[in-house]
Amino acid sequence: MPAKNKNVVIIIAVVAVLAAAITVYFIKRTPFEELKPRVGDTAPEIQLGGLSGKMVSLADYRGQVVLVNFWATWCPPCKDELKWFEKVFEEYEDKGFTVIAISIDEATPEQVIDLGLAFPVAVMNDRVKEAYGGISGVPVSFLVGKDGKVLKKVSRTYAEADLRADVEAALKAK
């Protein structure tokens, strides 16, 4: 077989293998909505060292509505989102709402100060990553009700108006 034909066969074989791998990936990939924790599940516990030096624990906020947000320092939409989370936090904090922001990379206290965040910020560990469905892409948020159950999951940006409406509804719920 001439070298030219061998190259064509090799290229076709490589393309076929890649196509098969991509197909298997998309068939077996679990949609975000189906990853644990699901809406209605109890939110997994979070115990992380906060960037303020205090431990951050989801259990400390039982009885409150909590937004658990995963973000990264290199992610501009994440940083924009954190700024409006801060506005909603300031508005509803005295009514029983808080935010726990969890960086998937190595955020620093200086970065938190630059963002103007008053709510707890921590850096993710492997246990929390797996408990929340293997977080890899950001931003990702989980709204947790007063009873500790996941009320809503948002993959990508959580719009300020949607967050505000969801927090108001969650705070009114018995």
Rosetta blueprint (number, residue, H / E / L):
1 M L
2 P L
3 A H
4 K H
5 N H
6 K H
7 N H
8 V H
9 V H
10 I H
11 I H
12 I H
13 A H
14 V H
15 V H
16 A H
17 V H
18 L H
19 A H
20 A H
21 A H
22 I H
23 T H
24 V H
25 Y H
26 F H
27 I H
28 K H
29 R L
30 T L
31 P L
32 F H
33 E H
34 E H
35 L L
36 K L
37 P L
38 R L
39 V L
40 G L
41 D L
42 T E
43 A L
44 P L
45 E L
46 I L
47 Q E
48 L E
49 G E
50 G E
51 L L
52 S L
53 G L
54 K L
55 M E
56 V E
57 S E
58 L H
59 A H
60 D H
61 Y H
62 R L
63 G L
64 Q L
65 V E
66 V E
67 L E
68 V E
69 N E
70 F E
71 W E
72 A L
73 T L
74 W L
75 C L
76 P H
77 P H
78 C H
79 K H
80 D H
81 E H
82 L H
83 K H
84 W H
85 F H
86 E H
87 K H
88 V H
89 F H
90 E H
91 E H
92 Y H
93 E H
94 D H
95 K H
96 G L
97 F E
98 T E
99 V E
100 I E
101 A E
102 I E
103 S E
104 I L
105 D L
106 E L
107 A L
108 T L
109 P H
110 E H
111 Q H
112 V H
113 I H
114 D H
115 L H
116 G L
117 L L
118 A L
119 F L
120 P L
121 V E
122 A E
123 V E
124 M L
125 N L
126 D H
127 R H
128 V H
129 K H
130 E H
131 A H
132 Y L
133 G L
134 G L
135 I L
136 S L
137 G L
138 V L
139 P L
140 V E
141 S E
142 F E
143 L E
144 V E
145 G L
146 K L
147 D L
148 G L
149 K E
150 V E
151 L E
152 K E
153 K E
154 V E
155 S E
156 R L
157 T L
158 Y L
159 A L
160 E H
161 A H
162 D H
163 L H
164 R H
165 A H
166 D H
167 V H
168 E H
169 A H
170 A H
171 L H
172 K H
173 A L
174 K L
